[in-house]
Amino acid sequence: LRQLLLAAPLGEKRVLAIDPGYRTGCKCVCLDAQGKLLHHDVIHLSDLSNAKNKLQFLANQFAIEAIAIGDGTASRETLQAVREISFHNNPIISMVNEDGASVYSASEIAREELGEYDITVRGAASIGRRLQDPLAELVKIDPKSIGVGQYQHDVNQSLLQESLHQSVESCVNQVGVELNTASTQLLSYVSGIGPSLAKNIVDYRNEHGAFSSRKELLKVKRFGEKAFEQSAGFLRIRQGENPLDNTAVHPERYGVVEQMAKDAGCSVKELINDSSKRVDLNLYKYVEGNCGLHTLIDIFNELEKPSRDIRTKFEEVSLNKGINK
């Protein structure tokens, strides 16, 4: 489960997702860089030339940067057809594990997000979003349905559930969560938040617009000091007022970083962006009561690679064209 959740994300790119099928055709959806559904259609492999023309048209119309193909029935035939099309902007073509997509498409979450669309369209949208950010999409599905492990029914169900939940929580907190784009499901796995607070955060965001600082979380209904203390370090704000809001540095330690910047004779932003400003800083100088050397080393490492994603970089994987059986 951990390996699936921490799979390399493609990132914010416009995706054309295809859920392959013979009988009912291949469901196609076009998503913008944030995973919003822009258009959906159906193509039939039995009418190949028409299908190729339609895909080429959609890719050009929506400036598609990547094509995600579900790995179920008819996936190799679909992949082969897509490879034969000459696209203008040469999109990445990738196979995506579609385990659990049908479970998602019939779920309450999918009805909330894509209620006006057919179940098959929701499944295709999930496949596309998995390519953009596997972690953000897979947390919406019960881990038992993602296709990991056999003999799940032979073990103690409550222990299994607890262990899977801990793995998901650990992955989410390790990667960190973008506060202004995260779904309720993703936020609910952040340490100290849980489902009801996650809903309150999304409601606040919908009403007041994007968060500009971590401190603003304290204005959210029922979001107290304790929840803030536990969760703040795992939440990121990309375009925040304070550059430290986009790092894993906890607000409790902002004072230390500000002191470092003062000693280096620069702003916090310059301290983060320019490594030469950090060269002469002596970490021992900042050790105090509840902020030891290990914490300071962590802070220093974070300043070196702010907003770094611990997941590996996305690499295009292609199947051997000659092997079809």
GISUL-V394310 format. One record per pair of residues at least 12 apart in sequence whose C-alpha atoms are under 10 Angstrom apart, sorted by the first residue. I is the first residue (numbers start at 0). J is the second residue. D is the distance in whole Angstrom. If there is no record, write none. Layout:
# GISUL-V394310
I&J&D / I&J&D
This chain:
# GISUL-V394310
0&137&10 / 0&142&7 / 0&143&9 / 0&145&8 / 0&146&9 / 0&147&6 / 0&148&9 / 0&163&8 / 0&166&7 / 0&167&8 / 0&170&10 / 1&134&10 / 1&147&10 / 1&163&9 / 1&166&6 / 1&167&7 / 1&169&9 / 1&170&7 / 2&170&9 / 2&310&10 / 3&96&9 / 3&133&8 / 3&134&8 / 3&137&9 / 3&145&9 / 3&146&10 / 3&147&9 / 4&129&10 / 4&132&9 / 4&133&6 / 4&134&5 / 4&135&8 / 4&136&9 / 4&137&7 / 4&138&8 / 4&142&10 / 4&166&9 / 4&167&8 / 4&170&7 / 4&171&9 / 4&310&10 / 5&132&9 / 5&133&7 / 5&134&6 / 5&167&10 / 5&170&7 / 5&171&9 / 5&173&9 / 5&174&8 / 5&309&8 / 5&310&6 / 5&311&8 / 6&129&10 / 6&130&9 / 6&132&8 / 6&133&6 / 6&134&8 / 6&310&7 / 6&311&7 / 6&312&9 / 6&313&8 / 7&130&9 / 7&131&9 / 7&132&8 / 7&133&8 / 7&134&9 / 7&308&9 / 7&309&9 / 7&310&6 / 7&311&5 / 7&312&6 / 7&313&5 / 7&314&8 / 8&128&10 / 8&129&8 / 8&130&6 / 8&131&5 / 8&132&5 / 8&133&6 / 8&134&8 / 8&135&10 / 8&308&9 / 8&310&8 / 8&311&8 / 8&312&7 / 8&313&6 / 8&314&9 / 9&65&9 / 9&91&10 / 9&128&9 / 9&129&9 / 9&130&6 / 9&131&5 / 9&132&6 / 9&133&9 / 9&312&8 / 9&313&6 / 9&314&8 / 9&315&9 / 10&32&8 / 10&33&9 / 10&128&10 / 10&130&8 / 10&131&5 / 10&132&6 / 10&133&10 / 10&312&10 / 10&313&8 / 11&31&8 / 11&32&4 / 11&33&6 / 11&34&8 / 11&64&10 / 11&128&10 / 11&130&10 / 11&131&6 / 11&132&8 / 12&30&9 / 12&31&7 / 12&32&4 / 12&33&8 / 12&34&9 / 12&62&10 / 12&63&8 / 12&64&6 / 12&65&7 / 12&128&10 / 12&130&9 / 12&131&7 / 13&29&8 / 13&30&6 / 13&31&5 / 13&32&4 / 13&33&8 / 13&34&8 / 13&35&9 / 13&58&9 / 13&61&8 / 13&62&7 / 13&63&5 / 13&64&5 / 13&65&6 / 13&66&9 / 13&90&10 / 13&127&9 / 13&128&10 / 13&131&9 / 14&28&8 / 14&29&6 / 14&30&5 / 14&31&7 / 14&32&7 / 14&33&10 / 14&34&8 / 14&35&10 / 14&36&10 / 14&58&9 / 14&61&9 / 14&62&9 / 14&63&6 / 14&64&6 / 14&65&5 / 14&66&6 / 14&67&7 / 14&90&9 / 14&91&9 / 14&92&10 / 14&124&9 / 14&126&10 / 14&127&6 / 14&128&8 / 14&130&8 / 14&131&8 / 15&27&7 / 15&28&6 / 15&29&5 / 15&30&6 / 15&31&9 / 15&36&10 / 15&37&10 / 15&38&9 / 15&39&9 / 15&54&9 / 15&57&8 / 15&58&7 / 15&61&9 / 15&62&10 / 15&63&6 / 15&64&8 / 15&65&6 / 15&66&5 / 15&67&6 / 15&68&9 / 15&90&9 / 15&92&10 / 15&123&9 / 15&124&9 / 15&126&10 / 15&127&7 / 15&128&10 / 16&28&5 / 16&29&6 / 16&30&8 / 16&39&9 / 16&65&8 / 16&66&6 / 16&67&5 / 16&68&6 / 16&69&8 / 16&92&10 / 16&93&10 / 16&94&10 / 16&95&9 / 16&120&10 / 16&122&10 / 16&123&6 / 16&124&7 / 16&125&9 / 16&126&6 / 16&127&5 / 16&128&8 / 16&129&10 / 16&130&9 / 17&29&9 / 17&39&10 / 17&40&10 / 17&41&9 / 17&42&9 / 17&54&10 / 17&66&8 / 17&67&6 / 17&68&5 / 17&69&6 / 17&70&10 / 17&74&9 / 17&77&8 / 17&78&10 / 17&94&10 / 17&95&10 / 17&120&10 / 17&122&9 / 17&123&6 / 17&124&8 / 17&126&8 / 17&127&8 / 18&41&9 / 18&67&9 / 18&68&6 / 18&69&5 / 18&70&8 / 18&71&8 / 18&72&9 / 18&73&9 / 18&74&8 / 18&77&9 / 18&95&10 / 18&97&8 / 18&100&10 / 18&119&8 / 18&120&9 / 18&122&7 / 18&123&5 / 18&124&9 / 18&125&10 / 18&126&7 / 18&127&9 / 19&41&10 / 19&42&9 / 19&43&9 / 19&44&9 / 19&68&7 / 19&69&6 / 19&70&8 / 19&71&7 / 19&72&6 / 19&73&6 / 19&74&6 / 19&75&9 / 19&76&9 / 19&77&7 / 19&78&9 / 19&123&9 / 20&42&9 / 20&43&8 / 20&44&8 / 20&69&10 / 20&71&8 / 20&72&6 / 20&73&6 / 20&74&8 / 20&76&10 / 20&77&9 / 21&42&10 / 21&43&7 / 21&44&7 / 21&45&8 / 21&72&8 / 21&73&7 / 21&74&10 / 21&76&10 / 21&77&10 / 22&43&9 / 22&44&9 / 22&45&10 / 23&41&9 / 23&42&9 / 23&43&8 / 23&119&10 / 24&40&10 / 24&41&6 / 24&42&6 / 24&43&5 / 24&44&7 / 24&45&9 / 24&46&10 / 24&50&10 / 24&73&10 / 25&40&8 / 25&41&6 / 25&42&5 / 25&43&6 / 25&44&8 / 25&50&9 / 25&68&10 / 25&69&10 / 25&73&9 / 25&74&10 / 25&77&8 / 25&119&10 / 25&123&9 / 26&39&7 / 26&40&6 / 26&41&5 / 26&42&7 / 26&43&9 / 26&119&7 / 26&120&6 / 26&121&10 / 26&122&9 / 26&123&6 / 26&124&9 / 27&39&6 / 27&40&5 / 27&41&6 / 27&42&7 / 27&54&9 / 27&57&9 / 27&67&10 / 27&68&9 / 27&119&9 / 27&120&8 / 27&122&10 / 27&123&7 / 27&124&8 / 27&127&10 / 28&40&6 / 28&41&9 / 28&57&9 / 28&67&10 / 28&120&7 / 28&121&9 / 28&122&10 / 28&123&6 / 28&124&6 / 28&125&10 / 28&126&10 / 28&127&8 / 29&57&8 / 29&58&8 / 29&60&10 / 29&61&7 / 29&62&10 / 29&63&8 / 29&66&9 / 29&123&9 / 29&124&8 / 29&127&8 / 30&61&9 / 30&63&9 / 30&124&7 / 30&127&7 / 30&128&8 / 30&131&10 / 31&61&8 / 31&62&9 / 31&63&8 / 31&64&10 / 31&128&10 / 32&63&9 / 32&64&9 / 32&128&9 / 32&131&8 / 33&128&9 / 33&131&8 / 33&132&10 / 33&180&8 / 34&124&8 / 34&125&9 / 34&127&8 / 34&128&6 / 34&129&9 / 34&130&10 / 34&131&8 / 34&132&9 / 34&136&10 / 35&112&10 / 35&113&10 / 35&124&9 / 35&128&9 / 36&113&9 / 36&116&10 / 36&120&10 / 36&121&9 / 36&124&7 / 36&127&10 / 36&128&10 / 37&61&8 / 38&57&9 / 38&61&9 / 38&120&10 / 39&57&10 / 39&116&9 / 39&120&7 / 39&121&10 / 39&123&9 / 39&124&9 / 40&53&9 / 40&54&10 / 40&57&9 / 40&120&9 / 41&53&9 / 41&54&10 / 41&120&9 / 42&54&8 / 43&77&10 / 44&73&9 / 44&76&8 / 44&77&7 / 44&80&8 / 47&77&10 / 47&80&8 / 48&80&9 / 48&84&10 / 50&77&10 / 50&80&9 / 50&81&9 / 51&77&10 / 51&80&7 / 51&81&7 / 51&82&10 / 51&83&8 / 51&84&6 / 51&85&9 / 52&84&8 / 54&66&10 / 54&80&10 / 54&81&8 / 54&84&8 / 54&86&9 / 55&81&9 / 55&84&7 / 55&85&8 / 55&86&6 / 55&87&9 / 56&86&9 / 58&86&7 / 58&87&8 / 58&88&9 / 58&89&10 / 58&90&9 / 59&86&8 / 59&87&7 / 59&88&8 / 62&87&9 / 62&88&8 / 62&90&9 / 63&86&9 / 63&87&10 / 63&88&8 / 63&89&9 / 63&90&7 / 63&91&9 / 64&88&7 / 64&89&7 / 64&90&5 / 64&91&7 / 64&92&9 / 65&88&10 / 65&89&8 / 65&90&5 / 65&91&4 / 65&92&6 / 65&93&8 / 65&127&9 / 65&130&9 / 65&131&9 / 66&78&10 / 66&81&9 / 66&90&7 / 66&91&6 / 66&92&5 / 66&93&6 / 66&94&8 / 66&95&10 / 66&127&8 / 66&130&9 / 67&91&8 / 67&92&6 / 67&93&5 / 67&94&6 / 67&95&6 / 67&96&10 / 67&123&9 / 67&124&10 / 67&126&7 / 67&127&6 / 67&128&9 / 67&129&9 / 67&130&7 / 67&131&9 / 68&81&9 / 68&92&8 / 68&93&6 / 68&94&5 / 68&95&6 / 68&96&9 / 68&97&9 / 68&123&9 / 68&126&7 / 68&127&8 / 68&130&9 / 69&93&9 / 69&94&6 / 69&95&5 / 69&96&6 / 69&97&5 / 69&98&9 / 69&100&9 / 69&122&10 / 69&123&8 / 69&125&10 / 69&126&6 / 69&127&9 / 70&93&10 / 70&94&6 / 70&95&6 / 70&96&6 / 70&97&6 / 70&98&9 / 70&126&10 / 71&94&10 / 71&95&9 / 71&96&8 / 71&97&7 / 71&98&9 / 74&94&8 / 74&95&10 / 75&94&9 / 75&318&9 / 75&320&9 / 75&322&10 / 75&323&8 / 76&323&9 / 78&92&8 / 78&93&9 / 78&94&8 / 78&317&10 / 78&318&9 / 78&320&10 / 79&320&8 / 82&320&10 / 91&314&10 / 91&315&7 / 91&316&10 / 92&315&7 / 92&316&8 / 92&317&8 / 93&130&8 / 93&314&9 / 93&315&7 / 93&316&7 / 93&317&7 / 93&318&9 / 94&126&9 / 94&130&9 / 94&315&9 / 94&316&8 / 94&317&8 / 94&318&9 / 95&126&7 / 95&127&8 / 95&128&10 / 95&129&7 / 95&130&7 / 95&133&10 / 96&126&8 / 96&129&8 / 96&130&9 / 96&133&10 / 96&145&9 / 96&146&9 / 97&122&8 / 97&123&9 / 97&125&8 / 97&126&6 / 97&127&10 / 97&129&9 / 97&145&8 / 97&146&9 / 98&126&9 / 98&137&10 / 98&140&10 / 98&144&7 / 98&145&5 / 98&146&6 / 98&147&9 / 99&122&9 / 99&125&9 / 99&126&10 / 99&137&9 / 99&139&10 / 99&140&7 / 99&141&8 / 99&142&9 / 99&143&9 / 99&144&5 / 99&145&5 / 99&146&7 / 100&118&10 / 100&119&9 / 100&121&8 / 100&122&5 / 100&123&8 / 100&124&9 / 100&125&6 / 100&126&7 / 100&129&10 / 100&136&10 / 100&137&9 / 100&140&8 / 100&144&9 / 100&145&8 / 101&118&8 / 101&119&8 / 101&121&8 / 101&122&6 / 101&123&9 / 101&125&9 / 101&140&10 / 101&144&10 / 102&118&10 / 102&122&8 / 102&139&10 / 102&140&7 / 102&141&9 / 102&144&7 / 102&145&9 / 103&118&9 / 103&121&8 / 103&122&7 / 103&125&8 / 103&136&9 / 103&137&9 / 103&139&7 / 103&140&6 / 103&141&9 / 103&144&9 / 103&145&10 / 104&116&10 / 104&117&9 / 104&118&5 / 104&119&7 / 104&120&8 / 104&121&5 / 104&122&5 / 104&123&9 / 104&124&9 / 104&125&8 / 104&140&10 / 105&117&10 / 105&118&6 / 105&119&9 / 105&121&8 / 105&122&9 / 106&118&9 / 106&121&10 / 106&139&9 / 106&140&8 / 107&139&10 / 108&139&7 / 108&140&9 / 108&183&9 / 108&184&9 / 109&121&7 / 109&122&9 / 109&124&10 / 109&125&9 / 109&139&9 / 109&140&10 / 112&182&10 / 125&137&9 / 125&139&10 / 130&313&9 / 131&313&10 / 134&167&9 / 134&170&8 / 134&171&7 / 134&174&9 / 134&185&8 / 135&171&8 / 135&176&9 / 135&181&8 / 135&182&8 / 135&184&8 / 135&185&6 / 135&186&10 / 136&182&9 / 136&184&9 / 136&185&8 / 137&167&9 / 137&184&10 / 137&185&9 / 138&164&10 / 138&167&7 / 138&168&9 / 138&171&9 / 138&182&10 / 138&184&6 / 138&185&6 / 138&186&10 / 138&187&10 / 138&188&8 / 139&182&9 / 139&183&9 / 139&184&6 / 139&185&8 / 140&184&9 / 141&160&9 / 141&163&9 / 141&164&9 / 142&160&8 / 142&163&7 / 142&164&8 / 142&166&10 / 142&167&8 / 143&159&9 / 143&160&8 / 143&163&8 / 164&188&8 / 165&188&9 / 167&185&10 / 167&188&7 / 167&189&10 / 168&185&9 / 168&186&10 / 168&187&9 / 168&188&5 / 168&189&7 / 168&190&7 / 169&188&8 / 169&189&9 / 169&190&9 / 170&188&9 / 170&189&10 / 170&309&10 / 170&310&10 / 171&185&7 / 171&186&9 / 171&187&10 / 171&188&7 / 171&189&7 / 171&190&9 / 171&233&8 / 172&185&10 / 172&186&10 / 172&188&8 / 172&189&6 / 172&190&7 / 172&230&9 / 172&232&9 / 172&233&6 / 172&234&8 / 172&247&10 / 173&189&10 / 173&233&8 / 173&247&10 / 173&308&9 / 173&309&8 / 173&310&9 / 174&233&8 / 174&234&10 / 174&247&10 / 174&306&9 / 174&307&9 / 174&308&6 / 174&309&6 / 174&310&7 / 175&189&8 / 175&230&10 / 175&231&10 / 175&232&8 / 175&233&5 / 175&234&6 / 175&235&7 / 175&245&10 / 175&246&9 / 175&247&8 / 175&306&9 / 175&307&10 / 175&308&8 / 175&309&9 / 176&188&10 / 176&189&8 / 176&232&10 / 176&233&6 / 176&234&5 / 176&235&6 / 176&236&9 / 176&245&10 / 177&233&9 / 177&234&6 / 177&235&5 / 177&236&6 / 177&237&7 / 177&245&8 / 177&306&10 / 178&200&9 / 178&201&9 / 178&204&9 / 178&209&8 / 178&210&7 / 178&211&10 / 178&212&10 / 178&213&9 / 178&216&10 / 178&231&10 / 178&233&9 / 178&234&6 / 178&235&6 / 178&236&6 / 178&237&9 / 178&245&10 / 179&200&9 / 179&201&9 / 179&204&7 / 179&205&10 / 179&208&9 / 179&209&6 / 179&210&6 / 179&211&9 / 179&234&9 / 179&235&8 / 179&236&7 / 179&237&8 / 179&238&10 / 180&201&9 / 180&204&9 / 180&209&9 / 180&236&9 / 181&197&10 / 181&200&10 / 181&201&8 / 181&234&10 / 182&197&8 / 182&198&9 / 182&200&10 / 182&201&7 / 183&195&9 / 183&196&9 / 183&197&5 / 183&198&6 / 183&199&9 / 183&200&8 / 183&201&7 / 183&202&10 / 184&197&8 / 184&198&9 / 185&197&8 / 186&198&8 / 186&200&9 / 186&201&9 / 186&230&10 / 186&233&10 / 186&234&9 / 187&200&10 / 189&229&9 / 189&230&6 / 189&231&9 / 189&232&10 / 189&233&7 / 189&234&8 / 190&226&8 / 190&227&10 / 190&228&10 / 190&229&6 / 190&230&5 / 190&231&9 / 190&232&9 / 190&233&8 / 190&234&10 / 191&222&10 / 191&225&8 / 191&226&5 / 191&227&8 / 191&228&8 / 191&229&5 / 191&230&5 / 191&231&9 / 192&222&8 / 192&225&10 / 192&226&6 / 192&227&9 / 192&229&8 / 192&230&7 / 192&231&10 / 193&226&10 / 195&221&9 / 196&219&8 / 196&220&8 / 196&221&7 / 196&222&7 / 196&226&9 / 197&219&10 / 197&222&10 / 198&220&10 / 199&219&7 / 199&220&6 / 199&221&8 / 199&222&8 / 200&216&8 / 200&218&9 / 200&219&6 / 200&220&8 / 200&221&10 / 200&222&9 / 201&219&9 / 202&219&9 / 202&220&9 / 203&216&9 / 203&218&9 / 203&219&6 / 203&220&8 / 204&216&10 / 204&219&9 / 209&236&9 / 209&238&10 / 209&239&9 / 210&236&7 / 210&237&10 / 210&238&9 / 210&239&8 / 210&240&10 / 211&236&7 / 211&237&9 / 211&238&7 / 211&239&5 / 211&240&6 / 211&241&8 / 211&244&9 / 212&235&9 / 212&236&7 / 212&237&10 / 212&238&9 / 212&239&6 / 212&240&6 / 212&241&7 / 212&242&10 / 212&243&10 / 212&244&7 / 212&245&10 / 213&227&9 / 213&230&10 / 213&231&7 / 213&232&9 / 213&234&8 / 213&235&8 / 213&236&7 / 213&239&8 / 213&240&9 / 213&241&9 / 213&243&10 / 213&244&6 / 213&245&9 / 213&249&10 / 213&250&8 / 214&227&8 / 214&231&9 / 214&244&9 / 214&250&8 / 216&231&9 / 227&249&10 / 227&250&9 / 228&249&8 / 228&250&8 / 228&251&8 / 229&249&9 / 230&249&9 / 231&244&9 / 231&247&9 / 231&248&9 / 231&249&6 / 231&250&7 / 231&251&9 / 232&244&9 / 232&245&9 / 232&246&8 / 232&247&5 / 232&248&6 / 232&249&4 / 232&250&7 / 232&251&9 / 233&245&10 / 233&246&9 / 233&247&6 / 233&248&9 / 233&249&8 / 234&246&8 / 234&247&8 / 234&248&10 / 234&249&9 / 235&247&8 / 235&248&10 / 235&306&8 / 236&306&10 / 237&306&8 / 241&253&10 / 241&267&9 / 241&268&8 / 242&267&7 / 242&268&6 / 242&269&10 / 242&271&8 / 242&305&9 / 242&306&10 / 243&256&9 / 243&257&10 / 243&267&8 / 243&268&8 / 243&271&9 / 243&301&10 / 243&302&9 / 243&305&8 / 243&306&9 / 244&305&10 / 244&306&9 / 245&305&7 / 245&306&6 / 245&307&9 / 246&271&10 / 246&298&9 / 246&301&7 / 246&302&8 / 246&304&9 / 246&305&5 / 246&306&5 / 246&307&8 / 247&297&9 / 247&298&8 / 247&301&7 / 247&302&9 / 247&305&8 / 247&306&7 / 247&307&9 / 248&294&10 / 248&295&10 / 248&297&8 / 248&298&6 / 248&299&9 / 248&301&7 / 248&302&8 / 248&305&9 / 249&298&9 / 251&290&10 / 252&290&8 / 252&294&9 / 252&295&9 / 252&298&9 / 253&267&10 / 253&298&10 / 255&285&7 / 255&286&9 / 255&287&10 / 255&290&9 / 255&295&9 / 255&298&9 / 256&270&9 / 256&271&10 / 256&285&9 / 256&295&9 / 256&298&8 / 256&299&9 / 256&302&9 / 257&270&9 / 258&285&9 / 259&276&9 / 259&277&8 / 259&280&7 / 259&281&9 / 259&282&9 / 259&284&10 / 259&285&8 / 260&276&8 / 260&277&8 / 260&280&9 / 262&276&10 / 262&277&10 / 262&279&10 / 262&280&8 / 263&275&10 / 263&276&6 / 263&277&7 / 263&278&9 / 263&279&8 / 263&280&7 / 264&276&8 / 267&302&10 / 268&302&10 / 270&302&8 / 270&303&9 / 271&299&9 / 271&301&9 / 271&302&5 / 271&303&7 / 271&304&8 / 271&305&7 / 272&302&8 / 272&303&8 / 272&304&9 / 272&305&9 / 273&302&10 / 273&303&9 / 274&302&9 / 274&303&7 / 277&299&9 / 277&302&9 / 277&303&9 / 282&295&7 / 282&296&8 / 282&299&9 / 283&295&9
